Amino acid sequence: MHGADSESFERVLQSAGELSSARLREAPGGREAVERALSLAASLHDAAPEPKAFARHLGALLSRAVDPMLALERLHARDVALALSCAQGLPAARALLEQEVLLKLRVPLSRIHPSPVFADEVLQVLRANLLMPRAETPSRLLGYAGVGPLLHWVSISATRLALRMRKAQGEESQVDAEVLAAHPAPGGLELGFVREEARGHVRAAFIRAVASLDDEDRELLRLHFVERLSLERMGALFGLHKSTLSRRLSAVQALLEKRTRRALAERLSLPEPEVDSLMRAIQGRLDLSLSGLLEGRE
């Protein structure tokens, strides 16, 4: 692909549909925004998709956008082009995907299981899921819409796959809990002032509480606090408005606090006033929240 010409622009608009194409024609900078996306795709050189195919693919993505100009501004166009090239089977694109995406997944996968062999198994299955042709089924990479980085999109798939593989061993809830408890979070609570013994009991109670949640609630917590997804991005994944998702997260956190408190009381055989006192000490400057407890490590 060598730059963007009028023909490429028109091809994008043709695939974008009547409404989106009209908005792009009328919007100041619409042509320039499309040309930037096409140029970013061309920057992949040997790994770039066939130009006409990318123009059609880009137009199809914009046809689903409520605001096509805003979608273009936020689009990770180079990543969209790379995903399309991989779906088309370009060896150079698949090599680039391996380098820029798949090899970077070992760190998040190690949080689920420390064994390099386990990471190898997950990545092998992930490669097959993403890259192997499927009869009468489009490549999964074509489902990537460029809303966030391709690395992040694939990382979510890899994490879910890893947890499913652990679930086959009957360990998923415990793995989720340990990942959430051990993973550092920005602004997390420092527990250094709480005596070592109490800190260990709190972490154990927290792990037990997380493990007691259902799969979907744990997934919400993991995506928000471990993967650092914004409410907007999570809303897109779950088909929920961010305000609805915020209320859902608040409810899950309240339930988590309640179950942590109960598990701590049972673990230490303490009366309620003493549990309240310990919880207040642990909360410190923050309300009890997942992000606060994530700093508590053994």
C-alpha positions as CSV (number, residue, x, y, z in Angstrom):
1,M,0.0,0.0,0.0
2,H,1.6,3.3,-1.1
3,G,-0.2,6.1,0.5
4,A,-3.9,6.9,0.2
5,D,-5.5,8.3,-3.0
6,S,-8.9,9.3,-4.0
7,E,-9.8,5.8,-5.1
8,S,-8.8,4.3,-1.8
9,F,-10.9,7.0,0.1
10,E,-13.9,6.2,-2.1
11,R,-13.5,2.5,-1.5
12,V,-13.5,3.1,2.3
13,L,-16.7,5.2,2.0
14,Q,-18.4,2.6,-0.2
15,S,-17.9,0.0,2.5
16,A,-18.8,2.3,5.3
17,G,-22.4,2.6,4.2
18,E,-24.6,5.5,3.3
19,L,-24.9,7.2,6.8
20,S,-21.2,6.9,7.8
21,S,-19.9,7.8,4.4
22,A,-22.1,11.0,4.4
23,R,-20.8,12.0,7.8
24,L,-17.2,11.4,6.7
25,R,-17.6,13.5,3.6
26,E,-19.2,16.3,5.5
27,A,-16.8,16.2,8.5
28,P,-13.9,18.6,8.5
29,G,-10.8,16.5,8.2
30,G,-12.7,13.4,7.3
31,R,-10.6,12.6,4.2
32,E,-7.4,13.3,6.1
33,A,-8.4,11.0,8.9
34,V,-9.1,8.1,6.5
35,E,-5.8,8.8,4.7
36,R,-3.9,8.6,8.1
37,A,-5.5,5.2,8.8
38,L,-4.5,4.0,5.3
39,S,-1.0,5.3,5.6
40,L,-0.6,3.6,9.0
41,A,-1.6,0.3,7.4
42,A,0.9,0.9,4.6
43,S,3.7,1.5,7.2
44,L,3.7,-2.3,7.9
45,H,5.4,-2.7,4.5
46,D,5.8,-6.4,3.8
47,A,3.3,-7.2,6.6
48,A,0.7,-4.7,5.2
49,P,-2.6,-6.2,4.0
50,E,-3.7,-5.9,0.4
51,P,-4.8,-2.2,0.0
52,K,-8.2,-2.8,-1.4
53,A,-9.0,-5.4,1.3
54,F,-7.9,-3.0,4.1
55,A,-10.0,-0.2,2.6
56,R,-13.0,-2.4,2.6
57,H,-12.3,-3.7,6.1
58,L,-11.8,-0.2,7.4
59,G,-15.1,0.9,5.8
60,A,-16.9,-2.0,7.4
61,L,-15.6,-1.1,10.9
62,L,-16.7,2.5,10.4
63,S,-20.1,1.4,9.3
64,R,-20.7,0.1,12.8
65,A,-19.6,3.3,14.5
66,V,-22.1,5.8,15.9
67,D,-19.6,8.6,15.2
68,P,-17.2,7.5,12.4
69,M,-14.9,10.5,12.9
70,L,-14.5,9.8,16.6
71,A,-13.9,6.1,15.7
72,L,-11.2,7.1,13.3
73,E,-9.5,9.3,15.9
74,R,-9.4,6.5,18.4
75,L,-8.7,3.7,15.9
76,H,-5.5,1.7,16.3
77,A,-5.2,1.5,12.5
78,R,-1.8,-0.2,12.3
79,D,-3.0,-2.9,14.7
80,V,-6.2,-3.4,12.6
81,A,-4.1,-3.8,9.5
82,L,-1.8,-6.2,11.2
83,A,-4.7,-8.3,12.4
84,L,-6.2,-8.3,8.9
85,S,-2.8,-9.3,7.4
86,C,-2.5,-12.2,9.8
87,A,-6.1,-13.3,8.9
88,Q,-5.0,-13.2,5.3
89,G,-2.1,-15.5,6.1
90,L,0.8,-13.2,5.4
91,P,4.0,-14.8,6.9
92,A,5.6,-11.4,7.6
93,A,2.5,-10.3,9.5
94,R,2.4,-13.4,11.6
95,A,6.1,-13.0,12.4
96,L,5.3,-9.5,13.5
97,L,2.4,-10.6,15.6
98,E,4.6,-13.1,17.3
99,Q,7.2,-10.4,18.1
100,E,4.9,-7.5,19.1
101,V,2.1,-9.4,20.7
102,L,2.4,-13.1,21.6
103,L,5.9,-13.0,23.1
104,K,4.8,-10.2,25.4
105,L,2.0,-12.4,26.9
106,R,4.4,-14.5,29.0
107,V,4.5,-12.0,31.9
108,P,0.7,-11.8,32.4
109,L,0.5,-15.6,31.9
110,S,3.1,-16.1,34.6
111,R,0.8,-14.5,37.0
112,I,-1.7,-17.3,36.4
113,H,0.9,-20.1,36.5
114,P,4.6,-19.7,36.9
115,S,5.6,-22.6,34.7
116,P,7.1,-21.6,31.3
117,V,5.7,-24.9,30.0
118,F,2.2,-23.7,30.9
119,A,2.8,-20.4,29.0
120,D,4.0,-22.4,26.0
121,E,0.8,-24.5,26.0
122,V,-1.4,-21.5,26.3
123,L,0.4,-19.7,23.5
124,Q,0.3,-22.7,21.2
125,V,-3.5,-23.0,21.6
126,L,-3.9,-19.3,21.2
127,R,-1.9,-19.3,17.9
128,A,-4.2,-22.1,16.6
129,N,-7.3,-20.2,17.7
130,L,-6.2,-17.0,16.1
131,L,-4.3,-18.1,13.0
132,M,-5.4,-21.5,11.9
133,P,-8.0,-21.4,9.1
134,R,-11.5,-22.7,10.1
135,A,-14.1,-24.1,7.7
136,E,-16.9,-21.6,7.2
137,T,-15.8,-19.5,10.1
138,P,-13.9,-16.2,9.7
139,S,-10.6,-15.7,11.4
140,R,-11.0,-14.6,15.0
141,L,-8.6,-11.7,14.4
142,L,-11.2,-10.2,12.1
143,G,-13.2,-9.6,15.3
144,Y,-10.6,-7.1,16.5
145,A,-12.2,-3.6,16.0
146,G,-9.2,-1.5,16.8
147,V,-10.8,0.1,19.9
148,G,-7.7,-0.6,22.0
149,P,-4.2,-2.0,21.3
150,L,-4.1,-5.4,19.6
151,L,-1.8,-6.5,22.4
152,H,-4.5,-5.8,25.0
153,W,-7.2,-7.5,22.9
154,V,-5.1,-10.7,22.5
155,S,-4.0,-10.5,26.1
156,I,-7.6,-10.8,27.3
157,S,-8.1,-13.8,25.1
158,A,-4.9,-15.4,26.4
159,T,-5.9,-14.8,30.0
160,R,-9.3,-16.3,29.5
161,L,-7.8,-19.3,27.7
162,A,-5.3,-19.8,30.5
163,L,-8.0,-19.7,33.2
164,R,-10.1,-22.2,31.2
165,M,-7.2,-24.5,31.0
166,R,-6.7,-24.2,34.8
167,K,-10.4,-24.7,35.3
168,A,-10.1,-28.1,33.7
169,Q,-7.9,-28.9,36.7
170,G,-10.6,-27.6,39.1
171,E,-8.5,-24.6,40.1
172,E,-9.9,-21.6,38.3
173,S,-11.5,-19.8,41.3
174,Q,-8.4,-20.2,43.4
175,V,-6.1,-19.0,40.6
176,D,-8.3,-15.9,40.0
177,A,-8.2,-15.1,43.7
178,E,-4.4,-15.5,43.9
179,V,-3.9,-13.4,40.7
180,L,-6.1,-10.6,42.1
181,A,-4.5,-10.7,45.5
182,A,-0.9,-10.7,44.3
183,H,-1.2,-8.2,41.5
184,P,-0.1,-4.6,42.4
185,A,-2.5,-1.8,41.7
186,P,-1.9,1.9,41.4
187,G,-2.7,3.7,44.7
188,G,-2.9,0.4,46.5
189,L,-2.9,0.3,50.3
190,E,0.4,0.0,52.1
191,L,0.0,-2.6,54.8
192,G,3.4,-2.2,56.3
193,F,2.0,-0.7,59.5
194,V,-0.2,-3.7,60.1
195,R,1.5,-6.5,61.9
196,E,2.8,-9.3,59.7
197,E,0.5,-11.9,61.1
198,A,-2.6,-9.9,60.6
199,R,-1.6,-9.0,57.1
200,G,-1.3,-12.7,56.2
201,H,-4.7,-13.4,57.7
202,V,-6.3,-10.6,55.8
203,R,-4.8,-11.8,52.5
204,A,-6.0,-15.3,53.1
205,A,-9.5,-14.0,53.9
206,F,-9.5,-11.9,50.8
207,I,-8.4,-14.9,48.6
208,R,-11.2,-16.9,50.1
209,A,-13.7,-14.2,49.5
210,V,-12.7,-13.7,45.8
211,A,-12.8,-17.5,45.2
212,S,-16.4,-17.5,46.5
213,L,-17.6,-15.0,43.8
214,D,-19.1,-16.3,40.6
215,D,-17.1,-16.5,37.4
216,E,-18.5,-13.3,35.9
217,D,-17.9,-11.2,39.0
218,R,-14.4,-12.4,39.2
219,E,-13.9,-11.6,35.5
220,L,-15.1,-8.0,36.1
221,L,-12.7,-7.5,38.9
222,R,-9.8,-9.0,37.0
223,L,-10.4,-6.9,33.9
224,H,-10.7,-3.7,35.9
225,F,-8.0,-4.1,38.5
226,V,-5.5,-6.5,37.0
227,E,-5.8,-5.8,33.2
228,R,-6.5,-2.1,34.0
229,L,-9.4,-1.8,31.5
230,S,-11.4,1.4,31.6
231,L,-15.1,1.4,32.2
232,E,-15.6,2.4,28.6
233,R,-13.6,-0.6,27.3
234,M,-15.3,-3.0,29.7
235,G,-18.7,-1.6,28.7
236,A,-17.9,-2.4,25.1
237,L,-16.9,-6.0,26.0
238,F,-20.0,-6.6,28.1
239,G,-22.5,-4.5,26.2
240,L,-23.1,-2.2,29.2
241,H,-23.1,1.5,29.7
242,K,-20.2,2.6,31.9
243,S,-22.5,3.9,34.6
244,T,-24.3,0.6,34.8
245,L,-20.9,-1.2,34.9
246,S,-19.7,1.2,37.6
247,R,-22.7,0.3,39.8
248,R,-22.1,-3.4,39.1
249,L,-18.4,-3.1,40.2
250,S,-19.4,-1.2,43.3
251,A,-21.9,-3.9,44.2
252,V,-19.3,-6.7,43.7
253,Q,-16.8,-4.8,45.8
254,A,-19.3,-4.4,48.6
255,L,-20.0,-8.1,48.4
256,L,-16.3,-8.8,48.5
257,E,-15.8,-6.6,51.5
258,K,-18.7,-8.4,53.3
259,R,-17.3,-11.8,52.6
260,T,-13.7,-10.8,53.4
261,R,-14.9,-9.5,56.8
262,R,-16.8,-12.7,57.4
263,A,-13.9,-14.9,56.4
264,L,-11.6,-12.9,58.6
265,A,-13.9,-13.2,61.6
266,E,-14.1,-17.0,61.1
267,R,-10.3,-17.3,60.6
268,L,-9.3,-15.4,63.7
269,S,-12.4,-16.2,65.8
270,L,-12.7,-12.6,66.7
271,P,-15.9,-10.7,67.9
272,E,-17.3,-8.2,65.5
273,P,-15.9,-5.1,67.2
274,E,-12.4,-6.4,66.9
275,V,-12.9,-7.4,63.3
276,D,-14.2,-3.9,62.7
277,S,-11.1,-2.4,64.3
278,L,-8.8,-4.6,62.2
279,M,-10.6,-3.7,59.0
280,R,-10.4,0.0,59.8
281,A,-6.6,-0.4,60.3
282,I,-6.2,-2.2,57.0
283,Q,-8.3,0.4,55.2
284,G,-6.1,3.2,56.5
285,R,-6.5,6.1,54.1
286,L,-8.7,4.3,51.7
287,D,-12.1,2.6,51.9
288,L,-11.9,-1.2,51.7
289,S,-11.6,-1.9,48.0
290,L,-10.1,-4.4,45.7
291,S,-7.3,-2.0,44.7
292,G,-6.4,-1.4,48.3
293,L,-6.2,-5.1,49.2
294,L,-4.2,-6.0,46.1
295,E,-1.0,-4.6,47.7
296,G,-1.3,-7.2,50.6
297,R,1.3,-9.9,49.8
298,E,2.6,-12.7,51.9
